[in-house]
Structure formats: C-alpha cells, structure tokens
Amino acid sequence: MHDPARIISVAFALCGFAVSIIAGLAAGRAAFETLAYAMLALVVCRMVGGVVTSIGWSVVREHVDRFKAENPVPEALPIAPHVGMNVDKR
C-alpha cells in the first residue's frame, strides 16, 4: 500500500502549483515569472504538506491502534451443526 502521507503531500503541492499559476496569470505577470513562483510554491507546499500529513497520519494510526487494543474482536464460537445439515466435506 502506498503511504497516504506522501500521496496527500503531493496533492497539496500540485494544488499550490495550480493556485500559483492561476494567480500569476490573473495578475498579468510574465510567463517566466509565473512559472518560477509556481515551481517555488510546488516545492514549499510539498515540504509543508509532507510534514503536516506525516504528523496527521501518525496520529490516526495511534488512535486506530489504541481503539483496536481497547475493543478486541471476540473469538468466533464454533456452531454445532443442526439436524438435517450436511457436514460431509467431500
């Protein structure tokens, strides 16, 4: 399974890049300047997103582990076959 913190941080970085491109174009900046700021936003948002989602994911895992420890799944009880039930395993 992929690391959710990594996936979320990359999505956060792409959102920062897209917002920076749209803001640069809306402000009428030059294409090179807009792309330069968008690349900077991509890198910064990736780092910030990585830190924030790693912390969040570890908190979620900690809560799930504690919940599992406090609420164990009971063992399945064997069911006796009732009259007329075919128990032959051929």
Secondary structure by P-SEA (a helix, b strand, c coil): cccaaaaaaaaaaaaaaaaaaaaaaaacccaaaaaaaaaaaaaaaaaaaaaaaaaaaaaaaaaaaaaaaacccccccccccccccccccc
